[in-house]
Amino acid sequence: NGMFFDAIKFYTAALDIRPDNFYISRNLARLYIKVRQYSKAAEVYRTAIERCDWPDWRRRLRRRLVKLYSNTGRLPELAREYENRLSSSSVSEK
């Protein structure tokens, strides 16, 4: 377990240097999942989705996020989150 936490520390530092790097975000989220810190993994995925400029990579990150929520039984929470985000974006456009 100590090695996972050291790796998390190093990946977090690398992500601070290169915040838009898809591979660092993905690996950091995987490490959080291994140590069962699912909310932090979801946060990393959400941040990476917002920062990613490539549609294909964004799609992959979204799939991983949905899979994470599905595996942890929190899929309705994700649906509400996206519903709120969509409604707030449509209100801001008006």
C-alpha positions as CSV (number, residue, x, y, z in Angstrom):
1,N,0.0,0.0,0.0
2,G,2.8,2.4,0.7
3,M,4.0,2.1,-2.9
4,F,0.5,3.1,-4.2
5,F,0.5,6.2,-2.0
6,D,4.0,7.2,-3.1
7,A,2.9,6.7,-6.7
8,I,-0.2,8.8,-6.1
9,K,2.0,11.6,-4.7
10,F,4.3,11.5,-7.7
11,Y,1.4,11.4,-10.2
12,T,-0.3,14.3,-8.4
13,A,2.9,16.3,-8.7
14,A,3.2,15.4,-12.4
15,L,-0.4,16.4,-13.0
16,D,0.4,19.8,-11.4
17,I,3.1,20.3,-13.9
18,R,1.1,19.0,-16.9
19,P,-2.6,19.4,-16.0
20,D,-3.9,18.5,-19.5
21,N,-2.0,15.2,-19.8
22,F,-4.5,12.4,-20.4
23,Y,-2.2,9.6,-19.4
24,I,-1.2,11.1,-16.1
25,S,-4.9,11.7,-15.2
26,R,-5.9,8.2,-16.2
27,N,-3.1,6.5,-14.2
28,L,-3.7,8.7,-11.2
29,A,-7.4,7.8,-11.2
30,R,-6.5,4.1,-11.5
31,L,-4.3,4.4,-8.5
32,Y,-7.1,6.0,-6.5
33,I,-9.3,3.1,-7.5
34,K,-6.8,0.6,-6.3
35,V,-6.7,2.2,-2.9
36,R,-10.5,2.5,-2.9
37,Q,-10.7,6.2,-2.9
38,Y,-13.4,6.4,-5.5
39,S,-14.5,9.9,-5.0
40,K,-11.0,11.2,-5.6
41,A,-10.8,9.0,-8.7
42,A,-14.1,10.5,-10.0
43,E,-12.8,14.0,-9.3
44,V,-9.6,13.3,-11.4
45,Y,-11.7,12.0,-14.2
46,R,-14.1,15.0,-14.1
47,T,-11.2,17.4,-14.1
48,A,-9.5,15.6,-17.0
49,I,-12.7,15.6,-19.0
50,E,-13.1,19.4,-18.6
51,R,-9.4,20.0,-19.6
52,C,-9.1,17.6,-22.5
53,D,-9.2,19.1,-26.0
54,W,-9.5,15.8,-27.9
55,P,-13.0,14.4,-28.3
56,D,-11.9,10.8,-28.5
57,W,-10.0,11.0,-25.3
58,R,-12.8,12.9,-23.6
59,R,-15.2,10.1,-24.6
60,R,-12.8,7.5,-23.1
61,L,-12.6,9.4,-19.9
62,R,-16.4,9.7,-19.7
63,R,-16.7,5.9,-20.2
64,R,-14.2,5.3,-17.4
65,L,-16.1,7.7,-15.1
66,V,-19.5,6.0,-15.9
67,K,-17.9,2.6,-15.3
68,L,-16.5,3.8,-11.9
69,Y,-19.9,5.2,-10.9
70,S,-21.6,2.0,-12.1
71,N,-19.3,-0.2,-10.2
72,T,-19.7,1.8,-7.0
73,G,-23.5,2.0,-7.3
74,R,-23.5,5.8,-7.7
75,L,-24.7,6.0,-11.3
76,P,-27.9,7.9,-10.4
77,E,-25.7,10.5,-8.8
78,L,-23.7,11.0,-12.0
79,A,-26.9,11.3,-14.0
80,R,-28.2,14.1,-11.6
81,E,-24.8,15.8,-11.9
82,Y,-24.9,15.9,-15.7
83,E,-28.6,16.9,-15.6
84,N,-27.8,19.9,-13.4
85,R,-24.8,20.8,-15.5
86,L,-27.0,20.8,-18.7
87,S,-29.7,22.8,-17.1
88,S,-27.3,25.4,-15.7
89,S,-25.6,25.8,-19.1
90,S,-28.9,26.3,-20.9
91,V,-29.9,29.0,-18.3
92,S,-26.5,30.8,-18.8
93,E,-27.0,30.8,-22.6
94,K,-30.3,32.7,-22.3
